[in-house]
C-alpha cells in the first residue's frame, strides 16, 4: 500500500462527518465472504479495474479503515474495536469485552452504533468496496449498491485453510466453524437479526471461478444494475 494512498485515506477519515446527510449515496460494493474464501486481493484488483474502466482514482477497498475511524470516534485502540467482530454470543460480549475495554456498560451500544455509522458513511460517500463487517446489512438502504457474497463448499474452504495456515484438517475445520460463528454473532450484535440470503444481489462460488473471473462477474452485475 503506497504512502500516497495511506495519506489519502487518513485525510478522508479525518474529514468524515457522520452526522451529515448525503442525498444520493453510493455507489458502493459490499463483499461478504465465507470463512476460507480469501477475497482481499481480489477486491483490491477490482478497485484498480474499476478505476481504469472509469478513468478515475475514486474506487478504494475499505476494511481496516472502519476499525480506525470507529476507534478514533470512541477514543480507544483499534485492536479493542476489533474484539467486537470476534464475539459470538451476547453474554460473552457483556462479560469479557466490557470488562476488558471499560467499566462503562454502555460501551457495547456505543461501539455498535459507531460501527454502523462509520460503515454506512463509507458506503454513502460512494466509490467504496467494503469488505465484510456486516456492510451488506448496514448498507442495504443504499439503492446504488451491489451486495456480493463469496462462498464455496465447506470441504474446499477447509482445504484452503489447511494450506494457508498449515493446519491439520481438524484444526482447519474448527477455524472455519469458529470464524463463521464469530461473524454470525457480529451480525446479530450489529443489527439484532440474521442476514437473509436475499440481502445479497449475487453469490459467487469461489471454488469454481478464479479471482479474475469473479471481477468480471461483479463488473457485469454493476453494468446490469446501471451502477457503472
N, C-alpha and C positions, 0 to 999 in steps of 0.2 A: 504494500500500500504506500503510495507516494506521499511525501511531506505536503505537497500541494493539496491532495485530497484530504489529508488529516486537518490541514488548516481550514479548508472549505467547510468540512463537517463541524469543526469546533465553532466556527463563526455562525453556521446555520443553527446549531443547537443553542448557542448563547442568545440568538436573536428570536428564538421561538417564544411566542406569547400564546399560552394555552387557552387564554380567555377570548382571543379574537375569533370571530366567526368568518368562515370562508364560504362565499356564496356558491361557487361552482367547484367543489372539491375534486381532487384527483387530477390525472389518472394515477391509479395505484394497482400494483400487483401484489397479492399476498401468496406466499408459498408455505403450505403446511406439508411436513414430511413425516412418514412413519419412521420409527427408530430403526437405524440401519440403512436408511436411504439418504446418503450423503448428497447434499444439493447446493452447498455454499458456492463452490467454484462454478457450478452451472449458472447460479444466479448472478455471479459477477460477470460471467461471459454474456449472459442475457442483457445485462445493463450496457455492456460495451456494444453489443449488436444493435440494441435499440438506439443508442446514441449515434451510431454510424448510419443506421437506417433513416433516422430523423434529422441527421446533421445537427446534433446538439450535444451538450455535455450535462444535461439535466438529470438523466436517469442514474440512480445510485442504489446500491444494496444497503438496506437499513437492518442492523442486527444488534451489535453491541452498543450502538448509539442510544438505543432505548434504555439500556441499563444506566448509562452515564447521565442522560438527561433526567431520568427519574431520581437517581441518587443526588443530582445537583439540586433538584427541587426540594428534596427531603433533607438535604444536608447530611447524608450518610454515605458510606462507602459502596461503590457499585457491587462489590462481592456480596454485601449483605442483601442488596436488592435481588441478586441472582438466586438467593435462597428461596425467594418467593416462587420461583419457577420449579423448584425441586420438591415441594411439599405435596404429598399425595393424599393427605386427608386433613380435614379441618381441625380436628383436635390436636394433631401434631403441629399444625401451623400455630395454634394458640399456645401450646405448651412449650415448644422449642424455639420457634422463630421469635416470638415476642420476648421471651426471657433473654434470648441472645442479643437481640437488637436493642431493646429498650424496655423500660418498665411501663411505657405508655401503651395501654391496651387498646388504643385507637389506631395503633401503627399499622395493623393489617389493613384496615379500611383505607388509611392514607396511602399505603403502598399500592393497593389495588386501584384506587381512584386515580392516582397519579399515573400509574402504568397505562390505564385506559386512555387518559387524556393525552399522554405522550404518543402512544401508538396511533391513536385516531388523528392527532395533529400531523404526524408524518404522512399518514395516508391522505389527509385533506390537502396538505401542501402540494401534493402531486409529484409525479415522476419518481415515485418511491417503489422499490421492490422490498417488501417487508418479509423477513424470514421468520416464520413461526410466531411465538409469543402470543398466540391466540388472536393474531391480526385478522384472520378471515371473519371471526365473530365480531370483533370490535369495529371493523371497517365495513360491516355488512350493510350499513345505511348509505354508503357511498356508491352512487349509481355508476360512475365512471371507473369501474374496477373489474379486475379479473381475479377470481379466487381459485388457486390451483392446489391440488393435493397430489403429492408424490408418494406412491405406495409400491409394495411388492409383496410376494408371498413370504410368509414367516420364515420358512427354511432358507430362502435366498438371503433374507436380511441377517439371519443368524450366521450364515457363512461369511457374509461381508464383515461382520463384527469380529468373527474369529480371525480373519486375515488382517484387518485393520489394527486390532488391539492385541493380537497374538494370544487370544483366549482359547481355552478348550470349548467344546460345544456347550457343556452345561453352563459355564460362566457366561458365554455369549448369549445364550437363551435367557438367562437371568437378567443380564444387562438390558436386552431388548424389552423384556416384560416390565422391568422396573422403570425404564425410561418412559415407556408408554403410560404406565400408571402415574408417573410424575406429571406427564403432560395432560392426562385426563384430570388429575387433581388440580392443576393450574387452571384449566379451562373452567372447571366448576367454581374455583375461587374467583376468577376474573369476571365471570358473567352469571354465576349461580345456575348454570344449566349445561347440559351436554351439547356438544357440537353435533348437529344433524348432517346427514350426508348431503342434503340439498343446499347446504351452505357453501359448497364448492361448485364452481362452474364446470371444471373438468378434473378428472382423476387420471393420472398417468402411471402406468406400470413401469417402474424403473428396471425391472428385470428383462423387459422386452425392448425398451428404447434407450439409445445412448444419450449422453448429455446434449450433443448437437441436435439430435432428433427431437428431444424434449423442448429445446429452444425453438425449433421450427414449429412445433405443435403450439406452443404458447403464442408465438408471433401470429400464426394463422388465426388462433382464437381471438387475439387482440384486434385483428383486422375485421373478423366476422362481427365482433361486438362494436366496431367502429370506434375503438379506443385509440387506435393509431391509424 
